[in-house]
Amino acid sequence: MNGGPAPITGSPHAGRAPWGGEAADPAAAPSLDDSAPESPPVDPAPEAVPLKGWAWLTGGMLCLVTGVLWTAQGLDLVTNSSMSGMRIFTVIGPLVAIAGLALIVIGVRTRSKYKRSLSA
């Protein structure tokens, strides 16, 4: 058994590979010769550096922007919104923005602590 699909005999597709190309002739396959020139050595990929603190920074920025937007909507500075003029967002917005600032501080400290550990 040759391991490949058998060609369909008696059809216009006889001798063609299942994907539509010509069937490969095993006799025409190039031989593996040890005299072939070696390729130059490939430099290994640089060591991956983990992204420490970026999740905290990204979450903090999202909270900060959302908090500022909600505050502006609660103060009716942003019009044509279903949240405009709703006073609850003048309370929720600054709380979310302060939480975002806290997340940013955590992210910056995490990154700086990790960078210091690399240099030590």
PyMOL commands that set and color helices and strands:
alter all, ss='L'
color gray80, all
select helices_A, chain A and resi 26-28+54-74+88-119
alter helices_A, ss='H'
color red, helices_A
deselect
rebuild
show_as cartoon
